[in-house]
């Protein structure tokens, strides 16, 4: 059974003027516009959030977050719970969600009561209805046939209609962060990023640039140490400080030393494009499973996104592999060891694989300030690895 939500009584309002022939289908697939009422924006944001959820249950905290993103005044609005209750009643009436029946699954205070979560309903099987006719811009012509057959899902149709209106209007005025464009077009800040990884995007289809959106990768801390084109990313904070302050030769190509922050570098590697003059990326981390998987994953992201490949800082790793291991991990099988060492260049793999077979692990802090203080060659091109144009082997 479905439990209804009680809301405060409101005075009825006159419906907005417009064509009565416009179907509910088309209205539900139009992009969010700034002229919409806050309640409409909240309802649309909740609908998109629930449809885009990977889980059947969507918590009330997630729904409050979506409502706040759609209406900046939501959190401070004394009627926010009434707005949420009204929106959830509407979505339950649409059979998009089911509200919990048990009383203990409701937040009873403050009033009105709200469910602790809602359950996304599976779509009803209904007779096919031809979607309303749309005049597609030439750039969106590829979407027409599947639209006519009803092959796009609801969220995809909303984005296609928004993109079509944007193209007809002459395109976006400027590039904005993808989450901002997502709220404008779809009413939810993360929906566009999720769709951009799917079938609507690709050669001859939608692009973020055509939608006026740009990804905003998390930044990483960095220090300018020279004018060269090399960026050296370091896994841990202590070694970051050491390499940022260690002496370098006057002809060192090193320009920037950055703190990768461990696994965070896989997400932040796109930030490299914000660093002017950088054409080569080198990485130095711990010699262990995570320390090898991180740069390999970041390298894959960089190559897919048209960035310089993430390569090993050869000289620093050579020093590290010659140091005595100070801890032992799980011994690796030969296939495992070879897979972990694949990111390293061949000259380092011959030493790395036997160490991995033994379970040896070496923290990068073994190459510290004292060792580098009298040897500025660590930052030379030969040590960092020759530029790609010089034929670096990997």
NUVOBA-313779 format. One record per residue (C-alpha): residue number from 1; x, y, z; residue in three letters. Coordinates in steps of 0.001 Angstrom, whole numbers, plus 524288, in hexadecimal, padded with zeros to 5 digits. Example, Ala and Ser with C-alpha at 12.3 -4.5 7.8 and 13.67 -1.06 7.14 Angstrom:
2
PT   i    px    py    pz  aa
PT   1 8300C 7EE6C 81E78 ALA
PT   2 83566 7FBDC 81BE4 SER
END
This chain:
394
PT   i    px    py    pz  aa
PT   1 80000 80000 80000 UNK
PT   2 80422 80DF8 7FDBD UNK
PT   3 803ED 817FD 8089D UNK
PT   4 80005 825BF 804B1 UNK
PT   5 80705 831F0 80947 UNK
PT   6 7FF2D 83C6F 8100D UNK
PT   7 8025E 84A51 80C07 UNK
PT   8 7FD59 857AA 81014 UNK
PT   9 7F14D 85C6B 808E1 UNK
PT  10 7F4A0 86639 7FE3E UNK
PT  11 7EBE1 86F85 7F6F7 UNK
PT  12 7E9B1 86AE6 7E8F5 UNK
PT  13 7F0D0 872AD 7DE87 UNK
PT  14 7ECC8 8758B 7D0B8 UNK
PT  15 7F3ED 86CD9 7C716 UNK
PT  16 7FE10 87392 7BE98 UNK
PT  17 7F9F1 876F6 7B0CC UNK
PT  18 7FE95 86EA1 7A58B UNK
PT  19 7FA5A 8650F 79B66 UNK
PT  20 7F0CE 85AF5 7A0BA UNK
PT  21 7F47C 851E7 795BA UNK
PT  22 80242 85032 79AFF UNK
PT  23 8035A 8426C 7A03D UNK
PT  24 8080B 83ECD 7ADB5 UNK
PT  25 81275 836B1 7A716 UNK
PT  26 818F7 84268 7A0D5 UNK
PT  27 817CD 84ABA 7AD10 UNK
PT  28 81EBC 8404D 7B516 UNK
PT  29 82A14 84005 7AB79 UNK
PT  30 82D02 84E7B 7AA71 UNK
PT  31 83941 853FF 7B0A9 UNK
PT  32 8388A 85B4A 7BD8A UNK
PT  33 83729 869E6 7BB3F UNK
PT  34 83A2E 874C6 7C4B5 UNK
PT  35 82C38 879F7 7C384 UNK
PT  36 82676 86DB0 7C9C5 UNK
PT  37 820CF 86E64 7D75E UNK
PT  38 8297F 868E7 7E23C UNK
PT  39 81F99 85E00 7E4AB UNK
PT  40 8204B 859EB 7D65E UNK
PT  41 82F23 85A10 7D671 UNK
PT  42 82F54 851D9 7E2D2 UNK
PT  43 825B7 84808 7DD33 UNK
PT  44 82DB9 846DC 7D0BC UNK
PT  45 83A78 84552 7D863 UNK
PT  46 834A7 83A8E 7E0E5 UNK
PT  47 82F78 8337B 7D4EF UNK
PT  48 83CB7 833F2 7CE2C UNK
PT  49 843F3 82FD3 7DA8B UNK
PT  50 83B0F 8241C 7DCAE UNK
PT  51 83B93 81FE8 7CE6A UNK
PT  52 84A6F 8212D 7CE30 UNK
PT  53 84C82 819D3 7DB00 UNK
PT  54 853D1 80CF2 7DA17 UNK
PT  55 84C5C 807E9 7E5E3 UNK
PT  56 83E14 804C4 7E801 UNK
PT  57 83DA6 80C45 7F4C8 UNK
PT  58 8408B 81AD2 7F4CF UNK
PT  59 8427F 820F0 8023F UNK
PT  60 83C02 82D6E 806A5 UNK
PT  61 8498C 8337F 80876 UNK
PT  62 84C5D 8318D 7F9FE UNK
PT  63 83F27 83779 7F689 UNK
PT  64 84189 84354 7FF46 UNK
PT  65 84EBE 8452B 7F893 UNK
PT  66 84853 844B9 7EB25 UNK
PT  67 83DF6 84E84 7EF5F UNK
PT  68 84860 857C6 7F4AD UNK
PT  69 84FC5 85711 7E7DE UNK
PT  70 8436D 85A6F 7E048 UNK
PT  71 83F44 86578 7E974 UNK
PT  72 849FD 86CAF 7F10E UNK
PT  73 83FB6 87198 7FAB2 UNK
PT  74 83AA3 86406 7FDDC UNK
PT  75 842FC 86139 809E2 UNK
PT  76 83F34 86DFD 81091 UNK
PT  77 830E6 86D7D 80C85 UNK
PT  78 827F3 86AC4 81832 UNK
PT  79 81EB6 863E1 80ECD UNK
PT  80 82953 85AFA 80947 UNK
PT  81 8237C 84EBE 80F3E UNK
PT  82 8163A 85243 809A5 UNK
PT  83 81C8E 853F9 7FC44 UNK
PT  84 82310 846C1 7FD8A UNK
PT  85 81695 84038 80208 UNK
PT  86 80EE4 845F0 7F6B0 UNK
PT  87 8193F 841C6 7ECE5 UNK
PT  88 819DC 833DA 7F233 UNK
PT  89 80B04 832E5 7F1E0 UNK
PT  90 80B7B 836F2 7E39F UNK
PT  91 815FC 82CFD 7E04F UNK
PT  92 80E80 82254 7E769 UNK
PT  93 8025E 825F3 7DF92 UNK
PT  94 80A92 8249F 7D339 UNK
PT  95 80E6B 816F7 7D818 UNK
PT  96 81CB7 81AB7 7D72F UNK
PT  97 81ECB 817B5 7E5A9 UNK
PT  98 81886 80FC4 7F082 UNK
PT  99 81831 81585 7FE2E UNK
PT 100 81AFE 80CB4 809E2 UNK
PT 101 80F2B 8078F 81134 UNK
PT 102 81541 804F6 81E99 UNK
PT 103 8144D 8109A 827DB UNK
PT 104 82210 80E98 82D0C UNK
PT 105 82745 81198 81F6D UNK
PT 106 82261 81F9A 8204A UNK
PT 107 8282C 82BDD 8265A UNK
PT 108 81C57 830A0 82E02 UNK
PT 109 82241 83D50 8331E UNK
PT 110 82291 84800 82F3B UNK
PT 111 815DF 8473D 827E4 UNK
PT 112 81214 8438F 81DCE UNK
PT 113 81778 835D4 81F04 UNK
PT 114 82100 831B0 81460 UNK
PT 115 8257F 823F8 810AC UNK
PT 116 83360 8201C 81409 UNK
PT 117 83453 81AD4 80632 UNK
PT 118 82C16 8189F 7FA27 UNK
PT 119 82C21 80CC3 7F15A UNK
PT 120 82D50 80EC7 7E2BB UNK
PT 121 8226C 80772 7DBDE UNK
PT 122 82523 7FF26 7CFE2 UNK
PT 123 81F2D 8054B 7C3CC UNK
PT 124 8116B 80110 7C06C UNK
PT 125 80F7C 7F9B7 7B3CF UNK
PT 126 80649 8025F 7AC0A UNK
PT 127 80259 8028D 79DD5 UNK
PT 128 80BE8 809EF 79564 UNK
PT 129 8080B 817FC 792BD UNK
PT 130 80E5A 81FAD 787E2 UNK
PT 131 81658 82AD5 78DB7 UNK
PT 132 812D9 838AD 789C5 UNK
PT 133 81918 83D58 77D39 UNK
PT 134 8258A 8453A 77E65 UNK
PT 135 82C6E 84D1F 77400 UNK
PT 136 83A81 84917 775D8 UNK
PT 137 8460C 851F1 77369 UNK
PT 138 84F26 84C70 768F9 UNK
PT 139 85968 84960 77343 UNK
PT 140 84F86 840D1 77A80 UNK
PT 141 84A18 839CA 76EA8 UNK
PT 142 850B3 82D1D 772ED UNK
PT 143 84787 82C80 77EA7 UNK
PT 144 83ACB 82D7E 776F9 UNK
PT 145 838B0 81F50 77316 UNK
PT 146 83AB9 819BA 780A7 UNK
PT 147 83264 8248D 7866A UNK
PT 148 8273F 82107 77D50 UNK
PT 149 8286F 812AE 7813B UNK
PT 150 828F9 8161E 78FAF UNK
PT 151 83686 81016 7913B UNK
PT 152 83C15 81B0F 799B0 UNK
PT 153 838D6 81AA5 7A82D UNK
PT 154 832AB 825FA 7AF66 UNK
PT 155 83F35 82C69 7B3FA UNK
PT 156 84554 82B0D 7A680 UNK
PT 157 83982 8315D 7A012 UNK
PT 158 83A1E 83CBE 7A98E UNK
PT 159 84848 83F28 7A60A UNK
PT 160 845D8 83DBC 79770 UNK
PT 161 83A98 84778 797F8 UNK
PT 162 842FA 850CF 79FDE UNK
PT 163 84E52 84F59 7965F UNK
PT 164 8451B 85168 78AE5 UNK
PT 165 83F97 85DFD 79095 UNK
PT 166 84D64 86288 7939F UNK
PT 167 851E4 85FE6 785A2 UNK
PT 168 8460A 866BE 77FC8 UNK
PT 169 848BF 87285 7887C UNK
PT 170 8567E 87385 782B3 UNK
PT 171 85E14 86BA5 78CAB UNK
PT 172 86326 86EEC 79A43 UNK
PT 173 8684E 87C83 79D2E UNK
PT 174 873EE 87756 7A4F0 UNK
PT 175 879F6 86B5A 7AB11 UNK
PT 176 875DF 86899 7B914 UNK
PT 177 878F5 85D5A 7C277 UNK
PT 178 871BB 850F0 7BEFE UNK
PT 179 86A0D 850A7 7CBCB UNK
PT 180 864E6 85E6E 7C968 UNK
PT 181 86087 85AFE 7BBA1 UNK
PT 182 85A73 84E7F 7C0CD UNK
PT 183 851DA 85600 7CA44 UNK
PT 184 84DC1 85F67 7BF81 UNK
PT 185 84A5F 854E3 7B590 UNK
PT 186 8460D 8497A 7BE05 UNK
PT 187 84340 84ED6 7CB86 UNK
PT 188 84D70 84640 7D24E UNK
PT 189 85BDF 84959 7D383 UNK
PT 190 8616E 83BB7 7D0F3 UNK
PT 191 85859 836DD 7C64B UNK
PT 192 85FDE 83C7C 7BABB UNK
PT 193 86CCF 836A4 7BF25 UNK
PT 194 86662 8294F 7BFEC UNK
PT 195 85FF8 82A8D 7B296 UNK
PT 196 86CAE 82F5A 7AC80 UNK
PT 197 87259 821B5 7AE6E UNK
PT 198 86735 81B49 7A6F9 UNK
PT 199 86214 81972 79941 UNK
PT 200 85DE1 82788 796E2 UNK
PT 201 86C0D 82BEA 7964D UNK
PT 202 87654 8287B 78C4D UNK
PT 203 87ACA 82BB7 77E85 UNK
PT 204 86F99 831FB 7770F UNK
PT 205 86723 832D4 78339 UNK
PT 206 8667B 83BBA 78F12 UNK
PT 207 872B3 8420C 794A0 UNK
PT 208 8747D 84998 7A12A UNK
PT 209 879F7 854E4 7994F UNK
PT 210 86D75 855D1 79137 UNK
PT 211 865CE 85664 79DF4 UNK
PT 212 86EC2 860EC 7A349 UNK
PT 213 873B3 85818 7AE2E UNK
PT 214 88167 85516 7B2E1 UNK
PT 215 885FB 84B09 7BCB0 UNK
PT 216 88C3D 850B1 7C8D9 UNK
PT 217 895B8 84699 7CE4C UNK
PT 218 899F7 8481F 7DC72 UNK
PT 219 8A6BD 84FDD 7DD2F UNK
PT 220 8B32D 84ACB 7E35A UNK
PT 221 8BD59 852BF 7EAF7 UNK
PT 222 8C968 8564A 7E314 UNK
PT 223 8D5CA 85E4A 7E42D UNK
PT 224 8DCB5 86536 7D8FE UNK
PT 225 8EB2A 8619C 7D9BB UNK
PT 226 8EFE7 86587 7CC33 UNK
PT 227 8EC32 8695A 7BE6F UNK
PT 228 8ECF4 85BC9 7B866 UNK
PT 229 8E1B8 85422 7B231 UNK
PT 230 8E23A 84896 7BBA6 UNK
PT 231 8D842 8463E 7C669 UNK
PT 232 8DC5E 83CB2 7D113 UNK
PT 233 8D0F1 8374F 7D906 UNK
PT 234 8D440 8315B 7E643 UNK
PT 235 8CB93 82804 7EDD6 UNK
PT 236 8CE68 82C2C 7FBDD UNK
PT 237 8CFF7 83930 802EB UNK
PT 238 8DD8E 83720 808B2 UNK
PT 239 8E3B9 833D6 7FB94 UNK
PT 240 8DC2E 83EFE 7F538 UNK
PT 241 8E2B3 84872 7FEA0 UNK
PT 242 8F00C 84221 7FC92 UNK
PT 243 8EF9A 842AB 7EDB5 UNK
PT 244 8EA39 8508B 7EDA0 UNK
PT 245 8F60A 85512 7F575 UNK
PT 246 900D6 84BFB 7F0A6 UNK
PT 247 90BDD 85222 7E88C UNK
PT 248 90AE5 850F0 7D9C9 UNK
PT 249 9143A 8531C 7CE7E UNK
PT 250 912DF 86012 7C76F UNK
PT 251 90EBA 85910 7BAFB UNK
PT 252 90493 85069 7C1AD UNK
PT 253 8F7F4 84F78 7B9BE UNK
PT 254 8EFE6 84EAD 7C62F UNK
PT 255 8E5DB 85990 7C6FE UNK
PT 256 8DBFB 85544 7D14B UNK
PT 257 8DB9F 84BA8 7DC9E UNK
PT 258 8CDD0 84792 7E090 UNK
PT 259 8C79D 83FDD 7EBA8 UNK
PT 260 8BF02 83545 7E5C4 UNK
PT 261 8B870 8314E 7F26B UNK
PT 262 8B899 822B5 7EFD6 UNK
PT 263 8AC62 81D79 7E939 UNK
PT 264 8A728 82B5B 7E799 UNK
PT 265 8B079 82D75 7DC2F UNK
PT 266 8A870 82478 7D385 UNK
PT 267 89D43 82E43 7D469 UNK
PT 268 8A5B3 83A84 7D457 UNK
PT 269 8AEDD 836FF 7C924 UNK
PT 270 8A626 83EFB 7BFF2 UNK
PT 271 8AA9F 84B00 7C789 UNK
PT 272 8B79F 849D9 7C05F UNK
PT 273 8B1A1 8514D 7B506 UNK
PT 274 8B077 85D35 7BDEE UNK
PT 275 8BF4D 85DDC 7BFC3 UNK
PT 276 8C4FA 8667E 7B51C UNK
PT 277 8D0ED 8617A 7AE04 UNK
PT 278 8D04E 85368 7B2DA UNK
PT 279 8D28D 84966 7A818 UNK
PT 280 8D86A 83E20 7AFE6 UNK
PT 281 8D2DF 8376F 7BC04 UNK
PT 282 8DB18 82EEE 7C4F5 UNK
PT 283 8D6C1 82794 7D11F UNK
PT 284 8DDDD 8227E 7DD24 UNK
PT 285 8D6EB 81A93 7E798 UNK
PT 286 8D84A 80F5E 7F125 UNK
PT 287 8DCAC 80244 7EBF9 UNK
PT 288 8D0E6 7FA2F 7EFD9 UNK
PT 289 8C419 7F5F1 7E9B2 UNK
PT 290 8BCF2 802CF 7EB92 UNK
PT 291 8C8F0 80ACC 7E801 UNK
PT 292 8C986 803F7 7DAD2 UNK
PT 293 8BAF3 80369 7D7FD UNK
PT 294 8B8EC 81202 7DA3A UNK
PT 295 8C1E4 8171A 7CF6B UNK
PT 296 8BD91 80C57 7C61A UNK
PT 297 8AF5A 8105E 7C7D6 UNK
PT 298 8B2B3 81EDD 7C6C5 UNK
PT 299 8BA54 81C12 7BA5A UNK
PT 300 8AE5B 815A5 7B460 UNK
PT 301 8A5ED 82178 7B78C UNK
PT 302 8B030 82AD7 7B245 UNK
PT 303 8B180 823AD 7A554 UNK
PT 304 8A2B7 822BC 7A36C UNK
PT 305 8A151 8314B 7A5F3 UNK
PT 306 8AC39 835BE 79CEE UNK
PT 307 8B5FA 83925 7A7AF UNK
PT 308 8C46B 835C0 7A845 UNK
PT 309 8C647 827B3 7ACE9 UNK
PT 310 8C9B7 82583 7BB27 UNK
PT 311 8D729 81F15 7BB14 UNK
PT 312 8E05E 81A7C 7C5AC UNK
PT 313 8EB20 82367 7CAC5 UNK
PT 314 8F582 8198A 7C6E7 UNK
PT 315 900D9 81E16 7CF3D UNK
PT 316 8F907 81F5B 7DBCA UNK
PT 317 8F2F2 811DA 7DA1B UNK
PT 318 90052 80C10 7D6FB UNK
PT 319 90571 8115A 7E3F8 UNK
PT 320 8F964 80C56 7EB19 UNK
PT 321 8FA6A 7FE97 7E593 UNK
PT 322 90888 7FDB5 7EA20 UNK
PT 323 904B7 8013B 7F814 UNK
PT 324 90296 7F640 801E5 UNK
PT 325 8F415 7F33B 803A3 UNK
PT 326 8EF8F 7F6E4 81140 UNK
PT 327 8E2C4 7EF63 81127 UNK
PT 328 8DD2E 7E338 80B24 UNK
PT 329 8CFF6 7E1EC 804D9 UNK
PT 330 8C95F 7D66C 7FE68 UNK
PT 331 8D237 7CF41 7F4CE UNK
PT 332 8CCE4 7D076 7E703 UNK
PT 333 8CB7B 7C620 7DCBA UNK
PT 334 8D32C 7C87A 7D05C UNK
PT 335 8C72B 7CCF8 7C87A UNK
PT 336 8C370 7D648 7D383 UNK
PT 337 8D139 7DBAF 7D4A1 UNK
PT 338 8D26A 7DDC3 7C5F6 UNK
PT 339 8C52D 7E484 7C579 UNK
PT 340 8C8AD 7EDB3 7D0AF UNK
PT 341 8D5E3 7F0F4 7CAAD UNK
PT 342 8D081 7F33C 7BCFE UNK
PT 343 8CFAA 80206 7BEF9 UNK
PT 344 8DE4D 802C0 7C1B4 UNK
PT 345 8E7D8 8038A 7B634 UNK
PT 346 8EEF1 7F6E8 7B298 UNK
PT 347 8FB97 7FB72 7B901 UNK
PT 348 8F4A6 7FBAD 7C63A UNK
PT 349 8EBFB 7EFB6 7C48F UNK
PT 350 8F787 7E65D 7C516 UNK
PT 351 8FA0C 7EAAC 7D31D UNK
PT 352 8EBD2 7ED32 7D6F1 UNK
PT 353 8E601 7DFED 7D391 UNK
PT 354 8EF17 7D7CE 7DC65 UNK
PT 355 8EC5E 7E11F 7E7AD UNK
PT 356 8DDBA 7DFB3 7E5BD UNK
PT 357 8DF0D 7D0E6 7E551 UNK
PT 358 8E548 7D1C8 7F2CF UNK
PT 359 8DAB1 7DAEB 7F7EC UNK
PT 360 8E466 7E5FE 7F9D6 UNK
PT 361 8DEF4 7F3B1 7FBFD UNK
PT 362 8E71E 80029 7FC52 UNK
PT 363 8E176 80D4E 8006F UNK
PT 364 8E615 818A8 7F817 UNK
PT 365 8EAF8 81F9B 80443 UNK
PT 366 8F706 816D8 80369 UNK
PT 367 8FBD3 820C8 7F95B UNK
PT 368 8FC9F 82C60 8026D UNK
PT 369 90286 839D1 8042F UNK
PT 370 90FEB 834F3 8088B UNK
PT 371 911CA 82C2C 7FCB8 UNK
PT 372 90DFD 836A6 7F2D0 UNK
PT 373 914CC 84220 7F96F UNK
PT 374 921D1 83F8A 7F2E2 UNK
PT 375 91CE8 83A56 7E5E7 UNK
PT 376 91538 84402 7DD8C UNK
PT 377 9154F 83A82 7D20D UNK
PT 378 908A5 83458 7D715 UNK
PT 379 90140 83F09 7CFC6 UNK
PT 380 908CB 83E07 7C2F8 UNK
PT 381 901C8 839CB 7B6A5 UNK
PT 382 908E3 82CBC 7B67F UNK
PT 383 90439 829E1 7C455 UNK
PT 384 8F64F 82E86 7C28B UNK
PT 385 8F55A 827AD 7B57E UNK
PT 386 8F72E 82D92 7A7EC UNK
PT 387 8EBF4 83516 7A1EB UNK
PT 388 8E2AA 82D79 79938 UNK
PT 389 8E801 8349C 78D56 UNK
PT 390 8F569 82F0B 790BA UNK
PT 391 8F06B 82125 7906D UNK
PT 392 8EE47 81D5F 79EA2 UNK
PT 393 8ED0E 80ECB 7A01F UNK
PT 394 8E199 809A2 7A80A UNK
END
